[in-house]
């Protein structure tokens, strides 16, 4: 089913019928079929939609990465409004260089998701930004950039932060749009405070974000083979920089759930996601709990932290047996299971 922002684009299909157009971070892949333009391209910072888009439309038209190559040029670009406004600013700063002269830059999104800020976001690049359509509780804004834009480099948006976690000092890199940007979220801190031993062997940081957990594991045991996975290209970019800055020899893998991950693992650690954009979504975490035992070595521990209201213990018991509660606060709980 098409997302509401994609439905707004389909309402305006004639806008995208001719010329080279780039859709940025679409919430669904089906929109590429619905719009039908053979010169329609996709830029994805989320691996699940990227994979699906490659399957149902021309795979060579789709790109996955933390930044888009500025040498590519388009008649028009549509950015789906991200949850973080600073991520929208970063995308615009990048993609304004990918427009042909007179090209259109559009922003589409849920009214509750910040899209109404489009005129302010576009102000540095265009004199005028107009609302083109409004439907499905969404809006579509457009502008034709006519002001000089500064050269874009992703490194200018990267921020490094020193974090003190239990017994370790970590240097973590953050980009806009990456979970818990610029600070250590309390759930992850609570999880790491329960870990005093990391086995030698391959260990998994699932849903790694900026790489805090993986770097902590590598610091505790430099002999461990740390694998960090995430669906976000921005997170993976940060995790790679974090691992390098902390001297961690880690493998960083783009994966939707466990699809691109290979075990066996001597231990697994996660603060799993339960949101997709603005929507609550437990599917990835629940699938992870069901499938991870097949990737764990005998006697391998799984450490998982989650909001207290999430009903993970029954799923953990079904998959791995006995569940230990290592920590329990009004907001978070840390669970451990041994295969």
C-alpha positions, 0 to 999 in steps of 0.5 A: 500500500502506498504511504500517504506522501506517495499518494500525494505524489501520485495525485500529481503524477503529471508533474513527474511524467517527463524529465529526469526525477529523483525521489529521495527516501521514499517511504515505499517502493511501489511509488516507482511503479505508480508514477511510471516515468522511465527516467525516475530514480531513487536515492535511499538512506534506508536499506529495506526500501532500497532493496524493494525498489531494486526488485520492482523497478530498474535496479541501476536507477537506485542508490543507497548511501549516506550522501548522493553523488553531486555529479548526477543531475536532474530536472526535479528532486522530491525529498520525503520529509524526514523525522529530523529537520536537521536531516532535511537540511543536510539532504537539501544542502547535498541535493541542491547541487544535483539539479539542472538549471531551473530544476525543481526541488520539492518536499513532501510529508505528513503535516505532523512530521515537519513538512510545514517548515519547507519554506524555512528549509528552502529559504537559503536556496530559493526566493520562493517556496509554494505549497503545491498540494495538500491531501491525506494529511500531507502537503507538497511544497516546491521551489526553484533554487535561485541562490548560490549554494555552498559546496557540500561535504558530508564530513561537515555535518559529522559531529564527534562526541566523547562519552563515558560509559561504565568503565570505558571512554568512547568517541562516537560520530553522529549525523543528523537523523541517527538515533540519539544524535549527539548523546548516549540514550539512557536505555543503551547506557543501562544495557552497557552497565550490565556488561562486564565480559565480552566473549572472544569470537564474533559478537553482534551489535544489532541495530547499531545506530552510531556504533556505541554498543559495538565500540563498547564491546570492542573496547572491553575485548579487543579480541572479539570480532564485532559485527555492527548492522543497521538499516540506515546508511547514515548510521552505518557511516557513523558506526564506521567512523566511531569504530575507526576513532576507537581503534575497533576492528569492526565489520559494518553491514547494511541489513534489513533485520537479519537478512544480510547477517551471518553467524554464528555469534558468541554473543548478541547485544541490542537496543532494537528499534520499534519505530519506522519513521513516525510510526510505531513498528514492532515487526523488525524486533519481533522477527529478530527475536524469533530468528536470532537463536539460529545464529547463536552458538551454544550457550551464547547470551543475548542482551536486550534493552527495551522500554518497559511497556514492550511485551518482549519477555514472552517472545524471548521465552518462546525463542530462547527459554528462561529470561533474566531481568538484569535491570529494571527501571520505571522506563527500561528493562535489560533482559538476558537469555542464554541459548 
